[in-house]
């Protein structure tokens, strides 16, 4: 769906995005993750054809953004971090306006607007948008991004300003979009939210892509694990045998011994897997908090 090929953007000799090369396949929920100033928003603006790269290229659904940015934007639903709406208009009136800009006919606009206002939980909000809370504006931004039924949805900090219920509903909307065959890119510096929302991730630090892939793969990439204590979750179809490894500091067993939580001085999953092939392994994974600890440490060091 998305191909970045050596994408670069310089401002006054400083590279905001530095030689970004990455493929994001169809149907992915991809998290573009990094601290503030990492180059996430610049990458999105180049993806949408709103700013020109200094070097490299980007394609969306096989279309070169530099050659045909308007066609790319017709295929993309975008929610920026800083939302702009007409304060005197209601939510439905704002969406109707943006639907016209997308070229949607009146019947399609009515159907999509009613559906999306219901899905985002603001169907009963009939006052002008100037009276909306930040969370309500965020919900309206999600509806606007989904309005043209795009193949690609790009969301910049989608859960900012949302309460826990709103954040959960946002994740449900993203899951629904993927179930409809869409690809979703979520840009955020909120590590825990990207962890809960996205199936894969790319980590940007100072404009460079330093790691990408599934969560376990990224956790291994961003920090040397040899001296980092970890928590490992194990689940199997049959009872687990005693676990013996000098790096193990403790094991919490389930009553039927078909699952265990292992505390170890290092990531010993490869060694465990070799000794557990006969029990029908269902899970052998780092605990989510272990992954987040590694990413947070990488944010701090940048290396």
FENCOR-V598808 format. One record per helix or strand of 3 or more residues. SS is the DSSP state (H for helix, E for strand). FROM is the first residue (numbers start at 1). LEN is the number of residues. If there is no record, write none. Layout:
BEGIN
ss:SS from:FROM len:LEN
ss:SS from:FROM len:LEN
END
This chain:
BEGIN
ss:E from:2 len:10
ss:E from:14 len:11
ss:E from:29 len:5
ss:H from:40 len:8
ss:E from:55 len:6
ss:H from:69 len:6
ss:E from:76 len:4
ss:H from:91 len:11
ss:H from:106 len:14
ss:H from:129 len:3
ss:H from:134 len:13
ss:E from:152 len:5
ss:H from:164 len:16
ss:E from:183 len:6
ss:H from:191 len:7
ss:E from:200 len:6
ss:E from:208 len:6
ss:H from:215 len:8
ss:H from:225 len:3
ss:E from:230 len:7
ss:E from:248 len:6
ss:E from:259 len:6
ss:H from:269 len:7
ss:H from:277 len:3
ss:E from:281 len:6
ss:H from:288 len:14
END
